[in-house]
Amino acid sequence: MYPPGCKTSELAAVTSSIEKDGLAATRAKWERHWQNFVKTDDWYWLVEQAHCTTIRLPFGYFTLGPTFCESTPFETASSVYTDAWKSVKSFINTASNYGIGVLLDFHALPGGANGSDHSGTNSGVAGLWGNQFNLDLTRRCLVFLATEIKSCNLSNVVGLQFCNEANYSAPGLYTFYDDAIATISRIDENLPLYISDGWDLSMALSYANSKNTRSSGANPIIVDTHKYWAFSDADKTKSPQQIIHEVQGQLSELVGREGSVCEHRAGQVVVGEYSCVLTEESWAKAADSDRTALAIAFGQAQSRRWQEKAGGSFFWTWKMDWMPGGGWGFVKQSKTGAISPPFNLLLSQIDVSARRQSALEQQHTRRVHTVDAHCNYWDRNCPGQYFEHWRYESGWKVGFADAAEFFGARAKYRWPGTGGDKIGCLEVWCRKRIIESGMQGPFVWEFEHGLRAGIRDFYSLAGI
């Protein structure tokens, strides 16, 4: 796709191809690439070997077709992208057949949310911010995307990320977020929306929490943060062992922002990009003989931490011309054991069915025990105080049923692969269930506590 001497952006690649081979040949080449780059064996590897549940799929405004390329740097190449969005929808539908969700990552916005080449050009400029033409075009793109996701019944789209790696302190960032959320909400208020943390996770979480209230039915907002130790001068001073230790404290910004929608609102983070790459300066601080073991330990530390604290994580990257890609290669790092899926995704379908059935058979006994424990605790510690414990039991039933449904979904829908799913973005899921319950007043917390307890009890009984 990138001829010798070509710069590194999409625009550079498509322009070079047009200059060399012409517009029609370039369009044919691009379309072959979209149709053939991911093969049947790749899909089976994802579900049977990597145990992947979701793909984060980057695309640009040019992917939406010639109409969205007018008066942009892609205008002269726009016809190449005539059927690009059709190819994206085909990809999404194929993923659905394998039980894989797709996070649509609007990676290259008009003008660029940052100046990097993955914003579509080699301009080096973040031209989105403060540019009314680019902001208006972005709004048109979002209307198109939200409409397509809803009207085409792309049911395995887990969300829309409408900004990738926004510049730190980008001017008007949160005004842009407000406008984008309002635009999409008018079309589909249930679609989960993912925002870039703009390299300031704490601020982005505060913003998301302000949106994710239990009284608002608007779109759930999930923060996308990227975790790399491969670029900064500060990271170059650290040894691999120091970085592995540092991973264990990541996502501490969630403290006080998760665990109770009623108290803190719903603070939800996904690690949208990470890798197993360290700088050569860091590797120089370790013995060569330890490099392989340390690389695996680095990946495993990230796997554990992201599974413990994040609503999901996405390794950068899976498919590129230069794969297997070393520390950037998902396939390579999966095969070495550096990246490991959670235990529940490794279970055979027979084991999943047996564990699910066992949990369901013990459901009544566990519910009675858990509900009694809740009632006795609060009645004993707050004698004479009024409670509405029925809400707790109601929440427990919903949570237990939800956890059972997620866990058994792959077998139920006969998707290939192994394992049983857990609820990923638990905070926004709890918010969703609270809103759907229609409950109001000072005792909604009992419903939420019961909801979370029901989920935990299913996991406990299923041994996951």
C-alpha positions in Angstrom: 0.0 0.0 0.0 3.0 2.3 0.6 5.4 2.4 -2.3 9.2 3.0 -1.6 9.9 6.6 -0.5 6.2 7.3 0.3 5.4 9.2 3.4 3.5 7.5 6.2 -0.1 8.8 6.0 -3.2 7.5 4.2 -3.2 10.6 2.0 0.4 10.1 1.0 -0.3 6.4 0.1 -3.3 7.0 -1.9 -1.8 10.0 -3.7 1.4 8.1 -4.6 -0.7 5.2 -5.9 -2.8 7.5 -8.1 0.3 9.2 -9.5 1.8 5.9 -10.3 -1.1 3.7 -11.4 -4.1 6.1 -12.0 -7.3 6.6 -10.2 -9.2 3.5 -11.3 -6.4 1.2 -10.6 -5.9 2.7 -7.2 -9.5 2.3 -6.3 -9.4 -1.3 -7.4 -6.3 -1.9 -5.3 -7.8 -0.3 -2.2 -11.0 -2.2 -2.5 -9.1 -5.5 -2.9 -7.2 -4.6 0.3 -10.4 -4.0 2.2 -12.0 -7.2 1.0 -9.1 -9.5 1.4 -6.8 -8.3 4.1 -8.6 -10.2 6.9 -9.2 -13.8 5.9 -11.3 -16.6 7.4 -8.3 -18.1 9.1 -7.7 -14.7 10.8 -11.2 -14.6 12.3 -10.8 -18.2 13.6 -7.5 -17.3 15.1 -9.0 -14.3 16.9 -11.7 -16.3 18.6 -10.0 -19.7 19.1 -6.5 -18.7 19.9 -6.5 -15.0 21.0 -10.0 -15.3 22.6 -10.8 -11.8 21.3 -14.3 -10.4 22.1 -14.0 -6.9 20.6 -12.0 -5.1 17.9 -11.3 -1.4 17.9 -11.5 -0.5 14.2 -9.9 2.8 13.2 -11.2 4.7 10.2 -11.1 8.3 8.8 -13.7 10.8 7.5 -12.6 9.9 4.0 -13.8 6.3 4.7 -17.4 7.6 4.6 -17.2 8.4 0.9 -16.6 11.2 -1.6 -19.3 13.5 -0.2 -17.3 13.9 3.0 -14.1 14.5 1.1 -15.2 17.7 -0.6 -12.9 20.7 0.0 -10.5 18.5 2.0 -7.0 17.2 1.2 -8.7 13.9 0.1 -11.0 15.6 -2.5 -8.9 14.5 -5.6 -8.7 11.0 -4.3 -12.3 10.8 -3.1 -13.6 8.3 -5.7 -11.2 5.7 -4.3 -13.4 5.7 -1.2 -16.8 5.3 -2.9 -17.4 1.9 -1.4 -15.2 2.2 1.7 -18.0 2.5 4.2 -19.7 -0.5 2.5 -16.5 -2.5 3.2 -16.6 -1.3 6.9 -20.2 -2.5 7.3 -19.2 -5.9 5.7 -16.4 -6.2 8.2 -18.7 -5.4 11.1 -21.2 -8.0 9.9 -18.5 -10.6 9.5 -17.2 -9.9 13.0 -20.8 -10.5 14.3 -20.8 -14.0 12.8 -17.8 -14.8 15.1 -19.3 -13.2 18.2 -16.9 -10.3 18.0 -18.0 -6.7 18.8 -16.6 -3.7 17.0 -15.8 -0.3 18.6 -15.9 2.1 15.7 -12.9 4.4 16.2 -13.2 7.7 14.3 -9.5 7.9 14.2 -8.8 10.5 11.5 -11.1 13.5 12.0 -11.2 16.4 9.4 -8.1 18.5 10.0 -6.9 16.0 12.7 -7.4 15.9 16.4 -3.6 15.7 16.6 -0.8 16.3 14.2 0.3 12.7 13.7 0.2 10.8 10.5 -2.5 8.5 11.8 -4.9 11.5 11.5 -4.7 10.9 7.7 -2.1 13.4 6.5 1.5 14.4 7.1 0.6 18.0 7.8 1.9 17.8 11.4 -1.0 20.1 12.4 -4.0 19.4 14.6 -6.4 21.3 12.3 -9.7 20.3 13.8 -9.6 22.7 16.8 -10.9 26.1 16.1 -11.6 25.4 12.4 -15.3 25.8 11.8 -15.3 24.0 8.5 -13.6 21.0 10.0 -15.9 21.0 13.0 -19.0 21.3 10.9 -17.8 18.4 8.7 -17.1 16.3 11.8 -20.7 17.0 12.9 -22.0 15.8 9.5 -19.8 12.6 9.8 -21.2 11.9 13.3 -24.8 12.3 12.1 -24.0 9.9 9.2 -22.4 7.3 11.6 -25.0 7.4 14.2 -27.8 7.0 11.6 -26.0 4.1 9.9 -25.3 2.3 13.2 -29.0 2.5 14.1 -30.7 2.1 10.8 -28.5 -0.7 9.5 -29.0 -2.7 12.7 -25.2 -3.0 13.4 -26.0 -4.7 16.7 -22.4 -5.8 17.4 -21.2 -2.2 17.3 -20.3 -1.7 21.0 -19.8 2.0 20.7 -18.6 5.0 18.7 -15.3 6.7 19.6 -15.6 10.1 18.0 -12.1 11.4 18.8 -8.7 9.7 19.0 -5.7 11.0 20.9 -6.9 14.6 21.1 -4.0 17.0 21.7 -3.3 17.8 25.3 -5.4 20.9 26.3 -6.8 21.1 22.8 -8.7 24.4 22.6 -12.5 23.8 22.8 -12.1 20.1 23.5 -14.9 19.7 25.9 -17.2 22.1 24.0 -16.6 19.8 21.0 -17.5 16.8 23.2 -20.7 18.5 24.3 -21.7 19.3 20.8 -20.9 15.8 19.5 -22.8 14.0 22.3 -25.8 16.2 21.7 -25.7 15.6 18.0 -25.5 11.8 18.4 -28.0 11.7 21.2 -30.7 13.2 19.0 -30.4 10.1 16.8 -29.6 7.4 19.3 -29.3 8.1 23.0 -28.4 4.5 23.8 -25.2 4.3 21.7 -22.2 4.1 24.0 -19.8 7.0 23.2 -16.0 6.9 23.7 -13.9 10.0 24.2 -10.2 10.5 24.1 -8.8 11.5 27.5 -6.6 14.1 25.7 -3.6 12.8 27.8 -5.3 13.9 31.0 -7.3 11.0 32.3 -8.4 12.6 35.5 -10.0 15.6 33.7 -11.6 13.3 31.2 -13.1 11.1 33.9 -14.5 14.1 35.7 -16.2 15.1 32.5 -17.5 11.6 31.9 -18.8 11.4 35.4 -20.7 14.6 35.0 -22.5 13.0 32.0 -23.0 9.6 33.5 -25.6 10.4 36.1 -28.3 7.9 37.2 -31.1 10.4 36.4 -30.0 11.1 32.8 -31.0 8.7 30.0 -28.4 10.2 27.6 -25.6 8.2 26.0 -23.1 6.5 28.3 -19.7 8.1 28.1 -16.6 6.0 28.3 -13.1 7.4 28.4 -10.4 6.0 26.1 -6.9 6.2 27.5 -3.7 5.0 25.9 -0.8 3.5 27.8 2.7 3.5 26.3 6.2 3.4 27.7 7.9 3.8 24.4 8.1 7.5 23.7 8.7 9.9 26.5 12.1 11.0 27.8 11.0 10.2 31.3 10.3 6.6 30.3 13.7 6.2 28.8 15.3 6.7 32.2 13.4 3.7 33.7 14.5 0.1 33.6 12.1 -2.6 32.4 11.7 -3.7 36.0 10.7 -0.2 37.1 8.1 0.0 34.3 6.6 -3.4 35.2 6.2 -2.2 38.7 4.7 1.1 37.5 2.0 -0.8 35.5 0.6 -2.1 38.8 -0.5 1.4 39.9 -2.1 2.5 36.6 -5.7 3.8 36.4 -5.6 5.0 39.9 -7.6 8.0 38.7 -10.6 5.7 39.0 -10.5 5.8 42.8 -13.6 7.5 44.1 -15.1 7.5 40.6 -16.3 3.9 40.3 -18.1 1.3 42.3 -21.3 3.2 43.0 -23.3 5.0 40.4 -25.5 6.5 43.1 -22.6 7.9 45.0 -19.9 8.7 42.3 -21.8 8.4 39.0 -20.4 6.0 36.4 -16.6 6.4 35.9 -15.7 4.0 33.0 -12.3 3.7 31.3 -11.0 1.4 28.5 -7.4 1.2 27.5 -7.8 1.9 23.8 -4.2 1.3 22.9 -1.2 -0.4 24.6 1.8 -2.4 23.4 4.7 -4.4 24.7 7.3 -1.9 23.4 9.9 -0.3 25.5 12.7 2.0 24.4 16.2 0.8 23.7 17.3 3.1 26.5 15.2 1.1 28.9 16.4 -2.2 27.6 20.0 -1.1 28.1 19.3 -1.1 31.8 18.7 -4.9 31.8 20.8 -7.9 30.9 20.3 -9.1 27.3 19.7 -12.6 28.7 16.7 -11.3 30.6 15.0 -9.5 27.7 12.6 -12.2 26.6 11.4 -12.9 30.1 11.0 -9.2 30.9 9.1 -8.6 27.7 6.7 -11.3 28.7 6.4 -10.0 32.3 5.7 -6.5 31.0 2.8 -7.8 28.8 1.4 -10.0 31.6 1.5 -7.1 34.1 -0.5 -5.0 31.6 -3.0 -7.9 30.9 -3.6 -8.3 34.6 -4.0 -4.6 35.4 -6.3 -3.8 32.4 -8.5 -6.8 33.2 -8.7 -5.7 36.8 -9.4 -2.0 36.3 -10.6 -1.2 32.8 -13.8 -1.9 31.0 -11.7 -3.4 28.2 -8.3 -3.1 26.5 -7.1 -3.1 22.9 -3.6 -4.0 21.9 -2.0 -1.9 19.1 -2.0 -3.6 16.7 -3.3 -6.7 15.0 -3.0 -6.4 11.2 -0.3 -4.4 9.4 1.9 -5.1 6.4 5.0 -5.2 8.6 3.6 -7.8 11.1 4.5 -9.9 13.1 5.7 -6.5 14.5 7.6 -7.5 17.6 6.4 -5.6 20.6 3.7 -3.9 18.4 2.3 -7.2 17.2 -0.8 -8.7 18.8 -0.3 -12.1 17.2 3.3 -12.3 18.2 2.7 -11.2 21.8 -0.3 -13.5 22.1 1.8 -16.5 21.0 4.7 -15.7 23.4 2.2 -15.5 26.3 2.9 -11.8 27.0 -0.7 -11.0 26.3 -3.1 -13.4 28.0 -6.9 -13.5 28.1 -8.9 -13.8 31.3 -9.5 -17.2 32.6 -13.3 -17.2 31.8 -12.5 -16.9 28.0 -10.4 -20.1 28.1 -13.1 -22.4 29.3 -14.5 -25.0 26.9 -18.1 -24.6 25.8 -19.0 -27.8 27.7 -17.4 -26.3 30.8 -19.2 -23.0 30.3 -22.6 -24.7 30.0 -21.9 -26.8 33.1 -20.8 -23.9 35.2 -23.8 -21.8 34.1 -26.2 -24.6 34.9 -24.7 -25.2 38.3 -25.0 -21.5 39.1 -28.6 -21.4 38.0 -29.4 -24.4 40.2 -28.0 -22.6 43.2 -29.5 -19.3 42.4 -32.4 -19.4 44.9 -30.3 -20.5 47.9 -27.7 -17.9 47.2 -30.2 -15.1 46.7 -31.9 -15.9 50.0 -28.5 -15.9 51.8 -27.3 -12.7 50.2 -30.6 -10.8 50.6 -30.9 -11.9 54.3 -27.3 -10.8 54.9 -28.0 -7.3 53.4 -31.2 -6.8 55.4 -29.6 -8.0 58.7 -26.6 -5.8 58.3 -28.5 -2.6 57.8 -31.3 -3.4 60.3 -28.8 -4.3 62.9 -26.5 -1.3 62.4 -29.3 1.2 61.9 -32.1 0.1 64.2 -35.4 1.8 63.6 -34.3 3.4 60.4 -36.6 2.9 57.4 -35.2 1.0 54.4 -36.7 -0.5 51.2 -34.9 -3.8 51.0 -37.2 -5.1 48.3 -35.1 -2.9 45.9 -32.0 -4.9 46.8 -33.6 -8.2 46.0 -35.0 -6.8 42.7 -31.5 -5.6 41.7 -30.0 -8.9 42.7 -32.3 -10.8 40.3 -31.4 -8.4 37.4 -27.7 -8.7 38.1 -27.6 -12.4 38.4 -29.7 -12.9 35.2 -27.4 -10.4 33.3 -24.2 -12.2 34.3 -25.7 -15.5 33.3 -26.8 -14.2 29.9 -23.4 -12.7 29.1 -21.6 -15.9 30.3 -23.7 -18.2 28.1 -24.0 -16.0 25.0 -21.3 -17.6 22.9 -22.9 -21.1 23.4 -26.4 -19.7 23.0 -25.7 -18.0 19.7 -23.4 -20.8 18.5 -20.5 -18.5 17.8 -17.1 -20.2 17.2 -14.5 -20.2 19.9 -14.3 -20.9 23.6 -15.1 -19.2 26.8 -17.9 -17.3 28.6 -18.1 -13.5 28.7 -18.3 -11.3 31.7 -19.8 -7.9 31.7 -17.1 -5.6 30.5 -18.0 -1.9 31.1 -19.7 -2.7 34.4 -20.1 0.9 35.6 -22.1 2.1 32.6 -24.0 -1.3 32.6 -25.1 -0.7 36.2 -26.1 2.9 35.2 -28.1 1.5 32.3 -30.0 -0.9 34.6 -30.7 1.7 37.2 -32.2 4.0 34.6 -34.2 1.2 33.1 -35.6 0.3 36.5 -37.3 3.7 36.7 -36.5 3.9 40.3 -36.3 7.3 42.0 -35.8 8.5 45.6 -33.3 7.9 48.4 -33.2 4.1 48.3 -32.1 3.5 44.7 -28.7 2.6 46.2 -30.3 -0.6 47.5 -31.2 -1.6 43.9 -27.6 -0.9 42.8 -26.0 -2.8 45.7 -28.3 -5.7 44.9 -27.5 -5.5 41.2 -23.8 -5.7 41.8 -24.2 -8.5 44.4 -26.2 -10.5 41.9 -23.4 -10.2 39.3 -20.8 -11.1 41.9 -22.8 -14.1 43.1 -23.2 -15.5 39.7 -19.4 -15.2 39.1 -18.8 -16.9 42.4 -21.1 -19.8 41.8 -19.7 -20.2 38.2 -16.2 -20.2 39.6 -15.0 -17.2 37.5 
